[in-house]
Amino acid sequence: MRIPSRFAPVLFGALLSVIMVGIVSAFVLATSRGIDAEFPAQWFRSCLTTWPVAFPTVLLVAPWVRRVVGRVTA
């Protein structure tokens, strides 16, 4: 099964935001609270609460970032 290319920007935003939320929330939790038996549950809750903010932000900001990068690179 392949996803139509017209959905590429949305898929890009979804994947990028999932990866970033997972990494950043794990890092913040580990440095602020440490890693213990509750870490996986806390990390999962953190991801669930931050991804709804990260996903639309990536969708809105990515086109602007691409334009800026295009202007400042040769």
Backbone bond lengths (Angstrom), bond angles and torsions (degrees), N, CA, C in turn:
res aa  C-N    CA-C-N  psi(-1)  N-CA   C-N-CA  omega(-1)  CA-C   N-CA-C  phi
1 M - - - 1.452 - - 1.523 109.38 -
2 R 1.303 115.63 130.80 1.466 120.91 178.81 1.522 109.23 -119.44
3 I 1.316 114.77 146.59 1.463 121.41 178.90 1.526 107.34 -91.29
4 P 1.335 118.21 134.89 1.465 119.95 178.42 1.534 111.52 -58.33
5 S 1.322 115.97 143.82 1.465 121.14 -174.94 1.522 113.12 -63.27
6 R 1.316 117.93 -20.81 1.476 118.72 179.30 1.532 111.69 -65.86
7 F 1.335 116.63 -18.48 1.460 121.22 177.92 1.527 112.53 -91.99
8 A 1.319 117.78 3.80 1.470 120.93 -176.70 1.530 112.95 -56.90
9 P 1.334 120.12 -45.36 1.471 118.05 179.64 1.527 113.52 -61.70
10 V 1.311 117.48 -38.00 1.467 120.84 179.49 1.525 109.92 -69.95
11 L 1.332 117.31 -42.68 1.461 120.67 178.28 1.527 110.64 -64.02
12 F 1.330 116.53 -41.38 1.466 121.11 176.34 1.522 109.96 -57.83
13 G 1.328 116.74 -48.77 1.464 120.91 179.88 1.510 112.79 -62.37
14 A 1.322 116.62 -40.31 1.465 119.91 179.56 1.524 111.13 -64.85
15 L 1.326 116.33 -48.60 1.470 119.51 -178.83 1.521 112.03 -65.73
16 L 1.322 116.83 -44.93 1.462 119.88 -180.00 1.528 110.74 -61.79
17 S 1.320 116.93 -44.08 1.467 119.16 -178.11 1.523 111.47 -68.52
18 V 1.324 118.83 -37.47 1.467 121.06 177.56 1.522 110.51 -63.03
19 I 1.327 116.22 -45.47 1.465 120.28 -179.80 1.525 110.72 -63.90
20 M 1.313 117.00 -47.57 1.465 120.39 -177.92 1.528 111.67 -65.75
21 V 1.319 117.66 -43.70 1.465 120.56 179.16 1.519 110.08 -61.69
22 G 1.319 116.94 -43.23 1.462 120.07 179.47 1.513 112.88 -61.31
23 I 1.326 116.21 -46.66 1.465 120.61 -178.59 1.525 111.56 -68.48
24 V 1.317 116.67 -49.95 1.465 120.25 -175.62 1.531 111.19 -66.72
25 S 1.316 117.71 -43.13 1.464 118.13 -179.57 1.524 111.15 -66.22
26 A 1.319 118.35 -37.19 1.472 120.38 176.42 1.525 110.59 -63.66
27 F 1.323 116.68 -43.15 1.463 120.55 -179.86 1.523 111.15 -63.93
28 V 1.320 116.76 -47.13 1.465 120.56 -178.70 1.528 110.61 -63.64
29 L 1.317 117.57 -45.14 1.463 119.70 178.42 1.519 111.88 -62.80
30 A 1.324 117.05 -43.86 1.469 120.14 -178.33 1.517 111.53 -64.32
31 T 1.334 117.32 -39.83 1.466 119.12 -178.69 1.526 112.58 -78.50
32 S 1.319 118.01 -29.54 1.463 119.19 -177.15 1.531 113.00 -91.06
33 R 1.323 117.96 -34.88 1.465 120.41 -175.07 1.515 113.65 -119.91
34 G 1.312 117.04 -11.37 1.455 120.00 -177.56 1.518 111.62 83.55
35 I 1.309 114.98 171.56 1.459 120.65 179.68 1.528 108.04 -106.11
36 D 1.322 114.61 119.00 1.461 120.46 178.55 1.523 108.52 -139.62
37 A 1.308 116.84 -166.58 1.462 121.30 -177.09 1.532 112.49 -64.52
38 E 1.328 117.15 -26.67 1.464 121.57 -179.51 1.530 113.02 -85.53
39 F 1.323 117.23 -6.93 1.463 121.19 -174.70 1.530 113.17 -55.05
40 P 1.333 120.15 -50.28 1.478 118.41 -178.08 1.529 113.57 -58.63
41 A 1.327 117.38 -41.55 1.466 120.41 179.76 1.526 110.79 -67.50
42 Q 1.329 117.11 -42.46 1.465 120.66 178.24 1.527 110.23 -63.58
43 W 1.327 116.13 -42.32 1.464 120.92 -179.87 1.521 110.42 -62.43
44 F 1.319 116.98 -44.39 1.460 120.86 179.90 1.528 110.96 -62.97
45 R 1.334 117.60 -44.58 1.473 120.82 177.29 1.521 110.95 -61.88
46 S 1.321 116.66 -41.09 1.457 120.70 178.99 1.526 110.87 -61.99
47 C 1.313 116.41 -43.35 1.467 120.63 178.42 1.523 111.32 -62.68
48 L 1.338 116.33 -42.94 1.465 119.99 -179.14 1.524 112.50 -64.97
49 T 1.328 116.98 -31.58 1.466 118.92 -178.56 1.526 112.58 -86.51
50 T 1.321 118.22 -24.76 1.468 119.17 -177.67 1.525 113.75 -96.48
51 W 1.330 118.52 -25.28 1.459 119.43 -177.85 1.530 112.79 -62.70
52 P 1.339 120.06 -38.40 1.469 118.66 177.54 1.531 113.77 -61.20
53 V 1.307 117.79 -20.58 1.468 121.09 174.66 1.531 109.97 -87.14
54 A 1.316 116.32 -42.33 1.461 121.30 -175.65 1.525 112.37 -67.15
55 F 1.321 118.31 -41.63 1.465 121.18 -175.09 1.536 112.61 -61.33
56 P 1.330 119.52 -54.24 1.468 117.38 178.45 1.527 112.81 -66.26
57 T 1.333 116.74 -30.13 1.460 119.26 177.55 1.521 110.43 -62.61
58 V 1.328 117.00 -45.32 1.463 120.62 178.03 1.523 110.03 -61.94
59 L 1.323 117.94 -42.99 1.461 120.33 -179.91 1.526 111.90 -61.43
60 L 1.321 116.58 -37.53 1.463 120.42 -179.00 1.524 113.08 -79.91
61 V 1.311 117.40 -36.37 1.465 121.89 -172.97 1.535 112.70 -87.21
62 A 1.315 118.60 -32.03 1.471 121.35 -174.87 1.526 113.59 -55.91
63 P 1.327 120.67 -45.15 1.473 118.78 179.06 1.529 112.72 -61.97
64 W 1.315 116.73 -38.29 1.465 120.67 177.70 1.531 110.53 -64.99
65 V 1.316 116.99 -44.14 1.467 120.90 179.42 1.526 109.98 -62.37
66 R 1.334 117.79 -41.55 1.474 120.14 177.65 1.523 111.15 -60.29
67 R 1.334 117.41 -41.22 1.477 120.42 178.40 1.527 111.12 -64.68
68 V 1.315 116.91 -44.52 1.467 120.94 179.40 1.534 109.97 -61.26
69 V 1.305 116.90 -46.35 1.464 120.51 179.24 1.529 110.11 -62.13
70 G 1.314 117.60 -40.34 1.458 120.82 177.69 1.512 113.15 -62.82
71 R 1.313 117.46 -32.52 1.462 121.64 179.21 1.528 113.16 -77.06
72 V 1.306 116.88 -31.62 1.469 119.23 -174.45 1.532 113.26 -98.26
73 T 1.306 116.82 -1.52 1.464 118.97 177.75 1.529 109.68 -111.43
74 A 1.316 113.82 155.79 1.474 119.27 -177.96 1.502 111.53 -82.87
